[in-house]
């Protein structure tokens, strides 16, 4: 019997087995940022340890960095964190993409665009959305601060093995349906806890056709479905994306490419579970509640707790409706918004902005709506020259690179109970900076449509989308 990519990568990086059943796994690449690393470096100093393999660790600032006036004096906490990261990288010999480098950005955007993210590797980062890198055929997962310490000190960490679920999406996506809709649909079907104990392998016609940036969007939100990680098998698109990137060894690229492709799952690989989804069933999907699995299509109505299948589900719906200040049974289409946010490690890449720019020319952001666009990296911002003008003319604010309003550990925050149409990944209570702020997740094009109409709306009708969607 053949092996899945997960099994191949896991076995290739196994250092040993522990008595409790966990595996001591070698971590090929370690990504760090300013929020979860200071304490880890402090622990190293307390123990008198050095970074084991500093060339395998890469740092950037993203979570707490502001997206406007980045050269001005920062909030004291932000300044302290950024200074600590600079000092730690200097002391321990870690590569650091800072604000002056021209390469700074969200860690999950920087890794791929630099070619640091590569197939067949293990990648860890003190951030839950590290699964993004699985788009390249890597096993990538988020870790806590003590595990960051462990990886810095030993380049290994102890992990319990997980099962593998293959999720096949076949057929043709409807026009105006994007990668973000695909993953929101999957999470809706399987649940926010459905992936616990699993790695997700995304496969089928739809993922084969997706660009690398679309695959990153899907893998990014694997954690929102409870999975430990998510990945797509490497293929010709993977090779084309990586070829010539700064951290890709080009001395014998053909041999490297052959090795990368060898990690792809075998045709007769064993899976613990297989889920099949018809692409035709997926519509533009938005969330209505306080969990990423609270998703419905734009044509549906908000759930009614009276129709819940269990008392637990009834209580969950009631809690979500109360927090979101929405009525049971009302259409999601038409829900008024105050803020529109396009960005994050889910949808802050060049193709996201190009896709939106195709449709917003001639339109204006509605009165009373603040609409901001935040590139995922300085390189994305540079490559987006010209797009910034299109967005600005339509009434969007074009900002500097950073995590921004995804988690609001920076000045970009909701105020009071503002409701935000967001291309980010989480709609938890208070996620976007206000303890009463409300988030509705959707694709970047749907966010743009909501910004222009002033309420959640079907982008297909506003923009007359009549051709197959090609971006995430």
N, C-alpha and C positions, 0 to 999 in steps of 0.2 A: 504494500500500500504506500502511496506517495505521501508527501508532507506539505503542509500549508506554509506560507511565508512566515507566519508567526512561529511555527515550530522550528523552521530552519534557522531563523535569526536567534531565537531563544537558545537553541543548542550551540550555535556558533559562539555565543557570548557567555555560556555557562562556565563559571570558575569552579563551582563545587555545589554540593547539596548539603543543606543544614539538617540537623536532627529533627527540627520541627516541620520539615517538608518544604521549606522555602529554598529558593535557588539563590546562590550568590552570583549576581549577574555583572559582567563587565559592561560599563557604560562608555560607548564609543565617543559620544559627544555630549558635553554638558553646557547648557545655555543658562546664563544668569542675568538678573536685572537688579534694580536698586532696592526693591522692597523686601525680598526674601533672602538676600545674600548677606547683609551686614552681620546678623547674629551668627550665621554659619562661619564666617571668617573670624568672628570673635571667639567662637568655640575652638577653632584651629589654634589661635594664639594661646588660649588657656591651656591647651594640651601640648603646646610646643611643636605643632605639626606644620608641614608645608603642603602646598597643593601638589599632589602626586604627579600629575601630567598636565602642567599649565597650558600646553599647546592644544589640549583637547577641550578647553573651556573658553567660552566667548561671552562677552558682556555687552549690554547696551542699557540705555535708560528709556523707559516707556510709560510705566504706570503712573508715576507721580509728576512727570514733566508737564508743564503747561503747554498749550497749543497756540497761545498768542504771547507776544512779548517775551520770547524765550531767552533773550539776551539780558533782560532786566533782572534785578534782584528777585529771588524766589522766596516763597514761603519758607520760614526757618526749617520746618521739618523736611521739605523737599530739598532744600540746600544741603542739609546734613546728610541725607541719604545719598544724594548725588556726589558729594565730596567723599563720603565713605567708600562708595563704589570706585571712584577714581583712585583713592589711596590704596584700597585693597588690590586693585588690578596692577597698580605700579609695584606694590610690595611683592606680590606673588607671581608676577610675570604673565598675567592674563590679558589677552587681546580685548580691547575696549573700544566699541564704536560710540563715541561721545557726540555731543551736539556740534562739535567743531569738525568732526570727521567727514561730514557729508554722507555718512552711511548709517546714521542713527535711525532708530525706528522701533516699532513693536517687535519684540524678540522673535515672534513666529512669522514675521514678514522678512526680517533681516536674515535669518538662517537660510531660507531657501534662495533668496536673491543673491547671496554671497556664495552659494554652492557649498555651504557648510553642511546642509541637510542632504544626505545621500542614501541610496537604497541599501538594504541589508545591514543597516547599523542600528544600534540602540541609542536613543536620545532621551535625556532627562532634563527637566527644567522646573524650577520652583514656581510653576504656574499651571493651573488646571487645563489650559487649552493647548498643551504641548502636543496633544494628539494630532494637531494640524500637520505635523511633519510626516505623519503616516501616509500622506498623499504620494510620497516618493518611494513607498515600499520600505519604510523604516518602522521600527517598533518604538513609539515615542509616548511618554507619559509624564504627567505632572507629579511632583514630589513635594514633601514638606521641608521645613527649614533644617531639621535634624538630618534628613536624608541628603539635603544639599551639602551639609557638612561631611557626611559619609563619602559622597562622590568626590568632593574636593580632596579629601584626605587619602582615599584608596582607589578612586575611579571605579568602585563597585558599590553595589547595594543589594540588600536581601529583598527578594520579591516572591510572593506566592504565585505559582503557575495559575493560569486561567484557561477557560474553555474558549473555543473559537466558534463564532456564529457567522456564517456567510449570508450576506444580504444581497440578493440579486434583484436589480431593477432593469427590466427589459421592455422594449417597445420604444415608441416615440413620445417625447414630452410635447405637450400642447404649446403653441406659441405663447410667449409671456410667462412661461414656467421656468424657473431658474434652479440652480443648485441649492440655494437656500430653501426653496420650497420643497425640494426632494428630501433634505435632511429634516426639516420640520415635520414633513409627512411621516417619515420613518419613526421619529420620536413620538409622534402622536399615536402611531399604530402599536409600537412596542412599549411605550411608557418611559417615564423619566427614570425608573428603576429597573426597566426591563433588561438592561445590559449588564447589571451587576454580576461580576464573576466571569465576564466575557471580554474577548477582543472581537471587534467587528471587522470582518473583511467585506469591503464593498466591491461588488462585481456585477457583470451584466452589460448589455448594450449601452445603457445610459452612461455608466461610468467609463466605459471604453471610449465613448465619444467626447467626454468632458475634457476641457483643458486642464492643465496642472493647477491653475488658480481655482477652478471650479472644484476640483478634487480636494484642495485645501479647505475650501468652505465646508464641504461635507465632513471631512475628517475632524475639523476643528470642533464640531459640535457633538462628536461621539460621546464625550464626557457628559453632555446634557441628557443623553439617553442611558446614563449609568455605566457605560462601557469603560474598561480600563484604558483602552486605546482603540483606534480605528485605522485601517490602512487600505490602500489600493495597490495592487500588484504593479511593479515597474514595467514599462513598455517603451516603445519608440518615442512617445511624447515625453516620457521622463528623461530619456537620454538627450533629446533635442533641447529640453529646458536647461539641463545642467551643463551641457557642453560649452566650454569656454568661460564658465563662472570662475571668479577669483580663487576659490579654494578647491577647485577640481583639478586634479593632476592630469595634465594633458600630454605627458610624455608617451604614454601608450594608451590612448583613450579607448581603442578598440578592445583591448584586453580588460580594461576597467569596466567597460559597458557589458562585456560578456559575463563578468563576475557579478555585476549588479543584477542582470536579468536572471541569473541562475537562482536567485533567491525567490523568484516568483513561485506561487503555489503550483504544485504538480496537478495535472488533470485528474488524477485519482486520489487527491488529498482527502483525508478524513476531516469532517466537521462535526462538531457536537450538535449543531442545529443549522438548518437552512431555512431562510425566509425569502419568499418570492413576492415581488410587488410589480404590478402592471403600471408602467409609466403613464398610460392614458388616464389612470385614476387620480393623478396628482394635479391639483389646481394651485393657483397662487394662494399661499397659506400664511395666516397671521395668527398670533396668539391673542387670547382674550383675558387670560388669567395671570397667575403668579408662578407658573412653572412652564418650562419649555414644552412640556407635553400638553399644555392647554392650547392646542392649536386647532383651527378650523379653516376651511377654505373661505375665500372672500365672499362667496355666494351663500354661505350658511349663517344661521342665527346662533347667538350665544346660548350655551346649554342652559337648560332649566333643571334645577335640583329636584323638581317633582318627578322627573323622568330618570333619576339616577338608578343605577343597578344595585347599589348597596348603600347602607347608612354611611359608610366611610366616604364613598364617592359623593354622596349628598352633602356631607359636611364640608368636603373640600371645595365643591362648587360654590356653596354658600359663602365660605370664607373668601374665595377669590372674587366673587361678585361684590361683596361688601368692601373689600380693599380697593378694587378697581372702580367702584361706584358705577357699575353697569347693571342693567336690568336683564333678568332672565328672559330668553326668547327674543330679544331685540336683535336686529341685523348688526353684524360687525361693520358692514359697509355703512358709513355715515357717522361713526364715532368721531367726535371732534378731537383734534390734537392741538397742543401748544408748541411742541418742539419736534423737529425732524433731525435725526442724526444719521449720517452716512459715514461709516468708518469701522474701526476695530480690527482685530486679528481675523475676524470672520469675513468681513467684506470691506477691507480698506486697501485693496490692490488696484493696480492700474486698470485692469479689465472692468472692474466694478464701476469706476468713474467714467470710463469710455462708454460703457453701455448706457449709463444714465444720461450722459451728455448727448447721446443720439436723439433723445426724446424731449429734453427740456427746452431746447431752442424755441423761442417765441412764447414761452410760458413764464409766469411770475409766481413766486412764493406768495401764498395768501396773506392778507393783512392779519397781524396778530400772531403769526407763526415765526418762530426763530428756527432757521434751517442752517445747520453747520455741516461742513464736509472736512474730514480729517484724513489725510493720506497716512498709510501705514508705515511709511518710511520717508526719509529725506530723498532717497532715490526715486520712489514713487512720485513724490512732489515734483522733482526735477523732470522726470519723464512726462509728467502731466501738464507741463507748460502749454498753455493754450486752452486746456480744459478748465483751468482756474478762471479764465475770462468768461467762458460759457456759463459756469456756475454762478459767478458774481453777477453777470448780467441778468440771470434769472432770480437773483435775490438770495442766493446761498452765501454763507461766509466760508471762505477757503482758509483753513488753518494750517499750522505746523504739525509735524508728525508726532504721534503719541497715541496712547490708549484712550485718552479723552473721556467722553461721556459713557463709555462702555461700563466702567465701574466707578468713575468719578472720584478717584483718589487724587484729583487735581482740581483746578478751578472750574472745570466744565461740569456743572451739576444742574439737576432739576431744582426748581423752587416750589415749595409747598406741594400741592397735589397735581402739579402739571403732568400732562400725559404726553409721552414721547413715542413717535413712530421711529423705530430704531433698527438698523441693520446689524446690531450686535448679537450676542449669543445668550444673554440671560435676562429674564423678566422677573427676577425675585423681588420681594418687597424691599424697597429702599435701595435697589441695586445702582440706580443712577444718581445717587448723591443726596436725595431727600428722603427722609423716613416715610413720607407719604407719597412720594413720586410714583408714577405709573408708567409701565413700559409695554409697548406692543411691538413684538418682533416681526420682521418681514424682510423681503429682499430689498436691495438698494433702489431698484426701479419702483417698487411699491412705496418705499419711503418718499421718493421724489414726487410721486403722484399724490400722496397724502399731504405733502408740504404745499403743493400747488392748489389743491382743492380745499385744504384746511381741515380735512377729515379723512379717515381711512376710506380708501376707494379702490376700485378695480383698475389697475394701471392699463390693462388691455383695452379698456373702453376709452380712457382719457387720452392715451397715446396712439390708439388704433394699432396695436401691435399685431401684425399679421404675418410675421416670419419667425422661424425657429429661433428661440433665445440661444445666445452663444456665450454669455458671461455669467458669473456667479452672483 
